[in-house]
Amino acid sequence: MKRNMSNTDRIVRVLIAALFAYLYFGGIVTGGLGIVLVVLGAVFLLTSVVSFCPLYMLFKFSTYRG
């Protein structure tokens, strides 16, 4: 996998994942929507760790300048 995410993109995704986790585990968002947020947050966190987003590749998009 070739890197296609900038460091700024990665940081934003980690912050969004943390927000989703806070909303779910804080009991603010529950039920089906809460589960969706947790799964989406996990995907954001995973893509941030590996610096690769499959959707970016699908649409031939990259925020990485290197």
Contacts in CASP RR format, 6 or more apart in sequence:
PFRMAT RR
TARGET T0000
AUTHOR 0000-0000-0000
METHOD contacts of the structure
MODEL  1
MKRNMSNTDRIVRVLIAALFAYLYFGGIVTGGLGIVLVVLGAVFLLTSVV
SFCPLYMLFKFSTYRG
1 50 0 8 1.000
1 52 0 8 1.000
2 52 0 8 1.000
3 51 0 8 1.000
3 52 0 8 1.000
3 64 0 8 1.000
4 51 0 8 1.000
4 52 0 8 1.000
4 53 0 8 1.000
4 56 0 8 1.000
4 57 0 8 1.000
4 61 0 8 1.000
4 62 0 8 1.000
4 63 0 8 1.000
4 64 0 8 1.000
5 13 0 8 1.000
5 47 0 8 1.000
5 48 0 8 1.000
5 51 0 8 1.000
5 52 0 8 1.000
5 53 0 8 1.000
5 56 0 8 1.000
5 62 0 8 1.000
5 63 0 8 1.000
5 64 0 8 1.000
6 63 0 8 1.000
6 64 0 8 1.000
6 65 0 8 1.000
8 63 0 8 1.000
9 63 0 8 1.000
9 64 0 8 1.000
10 48 0 8 1.000
10 51 0 8 1.000
11 48 0 8 1.000
13 44 0 8 1.000
13 45 0 8 1.000
13 47 0 8 1.000
13 48 0 8 1.000
14 44 0 8 1.000
14 45 0 8 1.000
14 48 0 8 1.000
16 41 0 8 1.000
16 44 0 8 1.000
17 41 0 8 1.000
17 42 0 8 1.000
17 44 0 8 1.000
17 45 0 8 1.000
17 48 0 8 1.000
20 37 0 8 1.000
20 38 0 8 1.000
20 40 0 8 1.000
20 41 0 8 1.000
20 44 0 8 1.000
21 38 0 8 1.000
21 41 0 8 1.000
22 28 0 8 1.000
23 29 0 8 1.000
23 34 0 8 1.000
23 37 0 8 1.000
24 30 0 8 1.000
24 34 0 8 1.000
24 35 0 8 1.000
24 37 0 8 1.000
24 38 0 8 1.000
29 37 0 8 1.000
47 53 0 8 1.000
47 54 0 8 1.000
51 64 0 8 1.000
55 61 0 8 1.000
56 62 0 8 1.000
56 63 0 8 1.000
END
